Amino acid sequence: MKLSRQIKPISYLKAHAAEIIRGLAKQGEPLVITQNGEAKVVIQDIESYEQTQETMALLKILALGTRQIEKGEVQPAGDVVRRIRDRSRRG
């Protein structure tokens, strides 16, 4: 993805909003909007946004797991499975 081709001034957004929205859905690439020559916002289609959010959630889970491993807050899988089976048998 080349963001350099996906940078437009806010005036372009104002004049071509419908066209931009159609293009975002087709291309799946974000669009950077500038104001006074500075990047201000990024616009992307909803599917790409949702995918980004899912990816971020998975990365957070991985980071949490890594921290738990580093702190020694883990248990052998066999022990956990055994406890679950014991509970279901009693239940």
Buried (B, 14 or more C-beta within 10 A) or exposed (E): EEEEEBEBBEEBBEEEEEEBEEBBEEBEBBBBBBEEEEEEEEBBBEEBEEEEEEEEEEEEEEEEEEEEEEEEEEEEEEEEEEEEEEEEEEE
